[in-house]
Amino acid sequence: MKKIFLTILAFSSFTLFSQKKYIESMSFEQSQDISFFINVKNNTKLGEYITASGNSVKLGDTLIIGNPTSSYATSNTYGGGNKITFGRTKTRFSKEFEFIKLGRPAGIGAAMSGADTPMAGINLSKEVVLVKEMKTYHKGSKKKPLNVQIILGEINGRAFGINKYLSVMNTELAIESREIFLKNRKITREEAIVKLKEAKELLDLEMMSQEEYDAIKKELSPIIMNKK
């Protein structure tokens, strides 16, 4: 009898979690762990996301939009007329973001009809934005890992042109490609090494005191030694 009760309790807990539409905090590791993501439905809201590099993104956080990582070309030919003659072709290259879209993510119906929103353009570089909403989606079926999407709002509540919001379609790739920057992100080991080398050069040039160098070394050493 006790065994049956425990089985029912475990099943009830599993069902409750499966139907949960809000996760207070989720890490990148959890998003890739099948024992975790198998129980998470698409469109589940997040309160906090811990990235692969250990940085935290929370609702209300301030982010900075970086630079676009993709581009496209449009060409027009002038002076050809209706005859078979040589005209002048003018090609224009435009940059756009690969992971940031204008507006909210398109719903299933809109995506199937092809009525998708365009990607954000270079004019939005350096914009300071707020994290308004975070959601998780499976990268395909329920047995595939989770992807985190972020809805961004203008810091003063205004719109980005005709769009009230921007959508980061893949948070990890957007951060990795530097299309978005976290204002309070942790420095990486590689960045710490570069910073320490620069400090050593300044010390050798007598443009930095030994005390200043020692303070920087003390701060960066745990990161370089992978102890932080």
SULRAQUI-V454330 format. One record per run of one state. SS is the DSSP state (helix for helix, strand for strand, loop for the rest). FROM is the first residue (numbers start at 1). LEN is the number of residues. If there is no record, write none. Layout:
ss-><SS;SS>
from-><FROM;FROM>
len-><LEN;LEN>
This chain:
ss-><loop;helix;loop;strand;loop;strand;helix;loop;helix;loop;strand;loop;strand;loop;strand;loop;strand;loop;strand;loop;strand;loop;helix;loop;strand;helix;loop;strand;loop;strand;loop;strand;loop;strand;loop;strand;loop;helix;loop;strand;loop;helix;loop;helix;loop>
from-><1;2;19;22;24;26;28;33;34;38;44;47;48;51;56;59;62;66;70;79;88;103;108;114;119;122;125;128;139;146;155;160;161;163;164;165;169;171;177;180;183;189;205;210;225>
len-><1;17;3;2;2;2;5;1;4;6;3;1;3;5;3;3;4;4;9;9;15;5;6;5;3;3;3;11;7;9;5;1;2;1;1;4;2;6;3;3;6;16;5;15;4>
